[in-house]
Amino acid sequence: MKVTIDDKSGFCYGVVSAISKAEELVAEGCKVYSLGDIVHNDLEVARLEGMGVRTISHADLAAIEPSDESKILIRAHGEPKSTYRLLEGLSLGYADATCPVVAKLQRLTIEADRQMREVGGTVVILGKKGHAEVVGLNGQIEDRAVVVEKVEDLDDVDFSHPIFLLSQTTQSLALFEQISKEVMRRSAVPTEVTVRDTICRQVAGREEHLREFARGCDMVVFVCGAKSSNGKVLFEACHSANPNSVKIESPTELTRQMFEGAENVGICGATSTPHWLMEQVRDTILSLSER
């Protein structure tokens, strides 16, 4: 059996940067507290916790004793303005590992809100409700944006006034195009609609690549955490190209029967999937095939 790991799968730049920052702080002797899972992959979170990186929630912040050694890590997803005010109010030091692409989108969201408030319009964000990045984006503008996940959610938007449409960085390009067309169709004055495609191309560009990769395999094993929004999008790209695709979180989910008749197995993953985990999946598949 031939088993191939997709060379373009794995951590994106923002995730690599956040994890590197956490590891650097630990190496410097800091007590590192990640504000939420540093990445949407439980096995990678467990690895970092083994190094001393503790995952906490916003509710835990008040119990942390301020010190020069303690650092709150703001992960790649970013945070709303209220989080920075809270940290400063508690005198807690922090390291900001917000992805540069997300940080740029946060600034654009602020500008979009300023423009819309001048004309009585609405900022609309295509994104997963409750997702950390979306919470951070809307939190830049005191939650004035309307967040939509699908076309039906546009029923909550007032189309009699101007619209500024943005997107969470990891959304599907196809869905953004569908939402954009529907916004233009519903708008009372389409010339007053601003559409800004803010999807990260390091992520979006993987969809077509994964379709091509999946088509060249007898079977595809897609590895990602259950919390990964990006993982859901990319797995669908694989599955649409090759229905013989399965999604797993851990090598322990694999069985010999899954690979019966497969001669060419491909392994790929989300932007939150560590390469070491895909290597473990490869080694497990090869071991199963030898039994």
Protein Blocks (a to p, Z undefined) as FASTA:
>chain_A
ZZdddfkgccdfklmmmmmmmmmmmmnopacddehjfbacfklmmmmmmnopacddfklm
mmpccdfkbccdddfkopafklmmmmmmnopacddfbdfklmmmmmmmmmmmmmmmmnop
acdddddehiaklmmmmmmnoopaccdfbfklmmmpcfkbccdddddfkbcfklmmmmmm
mmmmmpmblmlpccddfbdfklmmmmmmmmmmmmmpfbdcddddfklmklmmmmmmmmmm
mmkbccdfbfklpcfklmgoiabdcddddfkbcfklmmmmmmmmmmmmmZZ
